[in-house]
Amino acid sequence: MTGRLRSDGTAEWSDPAEASTLYARGYFGTLQPGGGLRLDRYETAYLTEMGRAEVQGPRAPATPWPEVFRRAARAEPGFGVRYLVYRDLRQRGYVVRSSPPPIAFAVLPRGGTLHKTPARYWVDALSERSPFDLGHLLGLTDRAQATKKSLLLGVVDEESDLTYYRLKLSQPTGALTAAPLDTVATGWLSEDRVLLFDPGPVASLGRNLAYGSQVGARLELSLLEAAYLQETGQLVLRDARSGRAIPRAQFDRRAARLDRRFNERLATYRHLRGRRLVVKTGFKYGAHFRAYPRNPEQVHARYLVQAVPMHHVAAWSEIAGAVRVAQGVRKEFLLAAVDSNAPPRFLAIERIRP
């Protein structure tokens, strides 16, 4: 079946029988008035590469596939990366249709019928050298979920291998049931941690509420735990050397000098604790937090959480490594997007095989 190749890398079929055959075998192209068919660049490149169609210019008898590809790449910057994703999805048996920005493709579920079955995925195609732009991806995820689509990112590495990530907005929730302290505890700030010595608060905070780490008879709290307990009225702080009370503003300044992301991490910690989760350091996994739905003595952590600014930009290699670690230990990786004017938003990122 031979079509006419256009200068922009698309192709047209005027013969109604050939047009109908191509369209029926995978919903390629867009039917035209009069029985013709118009293929976009991806469809043209794919069908010619697979040997299922042939295209020609006004003079040449047949245009070889490399020239079809080069023509499309000249017409559309980034075509090569997006074509790899299109080709892979078609090879997996999906019906794939080009989509206007901000995504590359709409993908039907397997066995779906064009114009009858709603698209299952919105898919964007990226090079590993593209920046991971959290603000942009939150907007895409919002739009996808509002239209009941799953958002997938096909990330192409420098060896043209593909990794797919599914993005969704998450509302992490726990089920910790424990009352706060009856009386205010006293914590002693010693460099980068806070120590509690009174047996009552040590037992209540450490065992029942899963704060800190019990070392011998004392309880050692992180700066974040101490800040949260102080702001919820369960803890007063004193300097371990001078014995003087430490006002909240002074404590925050000291903590921020030790941790440049203290405020972002505290906002995330506060929100997670408010959703009845137990929050512990995620240092051993390369994350800020690990979060448990109940007391860690009863369950494993469900989430690994990284707190970042709302408009965080990172390298894809950083994100890929974090997701791989989380899934390797059977946890859900969450990015907490922190905005000073609103509660954090949580973006779940999962590596999948579509």
Order of alpha helices (4+ residues) and beta strands (2+ residues): beta-beta-alpha-beta-beta-alpha-beta-alpha-alpha-beta-beta-beta-beta-alpha-beta-beta-beta-beta-alpha-beta-beta-alpha-beta-alpha-alpha-beta-beta-beta-beta-alpha-beta-beta
